[in-house]
Amino acid sequence: MSNMDVFVAVKSRRSVRSYLPDAVPKDKLDRILEAARLSPSAMNRQPWHFVVVTDKETRKALSSGHFAHFIEEAPVVIVGCADKDASPKWCVVDTTIAMQTMVLVATGEGLGTCWIGSFKEEDVKSLLGIPPSYAVIALITVGYPNEKPSLTRTVRSMIFRRRRLESIVSHDAFGNAYKCASQSIDE
Ligand SMILES: Cc1cc2nc3c(=O)[nH]c(=O)nc-3n(C[C@H](O)[C@H](O)[C@H](O)COP(=O)(O)O)c2cc1C
């Protein structure tokens, strides 16, 4: 593996909000979950639990948030839960790292994903029987993208625009200019 493989996944990932009905192959799903299992965590406490939801009715029930209607369409939803007892200080960070690692591995598997923050924690906990000591961090949808006609370059750059590297990075102390050798890569 070269570093570039990872960077290609980082660069090509986009939030996918429309999915084909095709199931996610089990070997791919298992690799995605394995990526979470292997993720780093403070003191290696691994304070996380992931509920893999494929049941159609359950997905429908999860999709009631304002920006979450496409959950119903996605064949898989992974619900990231942080174990507050196992690691009160770091469980949220650790679970988030594991989830983004899954997102990148899913991208590498040719699958689309989207982070979902649009949910009511108590509703998700009671729907899925998540114990009180766990916090629901986020949901991620996984499935084959239902590609829309390609956007023009201008529209793409408006939607996906990121702040320039110079505006989010300092050198040695906050606010000291960091000089980039190359231009920020914008679509
Ligand atoms: C913590 C978090 C919560 C998000 N929640 C939602 C959501 O509820 N619904 C949605 O459509 N997108 C959601 N997104 C996706 C962001 O809108 C998206 O990542 C951002 O606009 C950048 O676009 P990109 O992912 O295509 O690069 C969320 C992203 C993150 C990281």
PDBQT file of the ligand as one rigid body, heavy atoms in Angstrom, charges set to zero:
ROOT
HETATM    1  C1  LIG A 201     -20.912  15.091  12.401  1.00  0.00    +0.000 C 
HETATM    2  C2  LIG A 201     -21.551  15.231  11.035  1.00  0.00    +0.000 A 
HETATM    3  C3  LIG A 201     -22.930  15.252  10.937  1.00  0.00    +0.000 A 
HETATM    4  C4  LIG A 201     -23.549  15.345   9.690  1.00  0.00    +0.000 A 
HETATM    5  N1  LIG A 201     -24.911  15.263   9.615  1.00  0.00    +0.000 NA
HETATM    6  C5  LIG A 201     -25.506  15.245   8.411  1.00  0.00    +0.000 A 
HETATM    7  C6  LIG A 201     -26.929  15.042   8.316  1.00  0.00    +0.000 A 
HETATM    8  O1  LIG A 201     -27.627  14.882   9.303  1.00  0.00    +0.000 OA
HETATM    9  N2  LIG A 201     -27.490  15.006   7.082  1.00  0.00    +0.000 N 
HETATM   10  C7  LIG A 201     -26.728  15.159   5.942  1.00  0.00    +0.000 A 
HETATM   11  O2  LIG A 201     -27.296  15.105   4.854  1.00  0.00    +0.000 OA
HETATM   12  N3  LIG A 201     -25.371  15.353   5.990  1.00  0.00    +0.000 NA
HETATM   13  C8  LIG A 201     -24.757  15.383   7.203  1.00  0.00    +0.000 A 
HETATM   14  N4  LIG A 201     -23.382  15.521   7.278  1.00  0.00    +0.000 N 
HETATM   15  C9  LIG A 201     -22.571  15.638   6.043  1.00  0.00    +0.000 C 
HETATM   16  C10 LIG A 201     -22.039  17.046   5.828  1.00  0.00    +0.000 C 
HETATM   17  O3  LIG A 201     -23.088  17.895   5.417  1.00  0.00    +0.000 OA
HETATM   18  C11 LIG A 201     -20.920  16.978   4.759  1.00  0.00    +0.000 C 
HETATM   19  O4  LIG A 201     -19.867  16.181   5.245  1.00  0.00    +0.000 OA
HETATM   20  C12 LIG A 201     -20.341  18.362   4.402  1.00  0.00    +0.000 C 
HETATM   21  O5  LIG A 201     -21.332  19.175   3.821  1.00  0.00    +0.000 OA
HETATM   22  C13 LIG A 201     -19.175  18.252   3.412  1.00  0.00    +0.000 C 
HETATM   23  O6  LIG A 201     -19.571  17.566   2.236  1.00  0.00    +0.000 OA
HETATM   24  P1  LIG A 201     -18.865  16.215   1.798  1.00  0.00    +0.000 P 
HETATM   25  O7  LIG A 201     -19.004  15.221   2.946  1.00  0.00    +0.000 OA
HETATM   26  O8  LIG A 201     -19.605  15.744   0.590  1.00  0.00    +0.000 OA
HETATM   27  O9  LIG A 201     -17.431  16.510   1.521  1.00  0.00    +0.000 OA
HETATM   28  C14 LIG A 201     -22.750  15.458   8.512  1.00  0.00    +0.000 A 
HETATM   29  C15 LIG A 201     -21.350  15.452   8.625  1.00  0.00    +0.000 A 
HETATM   30  C16 LIG A 201     -20.760  15.323   9.868  1.00  0.00    +0.000 A 
HETATM   31  C17 LIG A 201     -19.260  15.261   9.952  1.00  0.00    +0.000 C 
ENDROOT
TORSDOF 0
